[in-house]
Amino acid sequence: MKDKNLLDDIESKSLDELNNLANKIIDNLEKKSLEDSVEEYQELLKLNNYIQKKFQQETKYISKRTKEKIEQIITYGKKTKKTIEKS
């Protein structure tokens, strides 16, 4: 691969940027012979593992935020119901 340090700053990239990077590596792999592409394939595997981890983190974050919002809605609904019953 021309840029050896492509994966050096992957932590700062979004999932879309990481996906685009993986697609570029795949395109390069398709154009080369198997013997010439071992290093790029290893980089692609590393990138894939990182994308999976980042996706799992994002999924956990979204689930957590959704649960918090649902709890807020339920709590607010209970407060509203008590206010209506007092009236």
Helices and strands as residue ranges (DSSP letters): G 10-12, H 15-31, H 38-86
